[in-house]
């Protein structure tokens, strides 16, 4: 009985294995084709945070063309970015 339940719980698993690489382009749900310009881990000082209890948060910085203009300073947490490209 629990075997099937465990299988269904694992369905989102492959998304978590997706590697995001600096310099690569991805199809973003909100911004279309985006290019990852930086990835960094952790932040020492912030003004506001949604998940203050999370450690080792990865931040993805990416660029996209929005309304015909190149925007280079878009950022998401890794989880947000993975959701947007899946």
C-alpha angles and dihedrals in degrees: 000000000000093000093075092044091053090051092053091048089056095055095097089049100098091058090061089054092056110117117221113203132195111249094025125116125230137183105250119200094224104029105030116220110017133176121217109234099175145001123196138173125230132348124234099203130021136168095216136006134185099204106034094169095059118102127200094023112182118220122203119204116196143168130228140170108252120181090345094307128106111241113193105178105066115135138187134167111259090254092052091047093049090051091050095051098042 
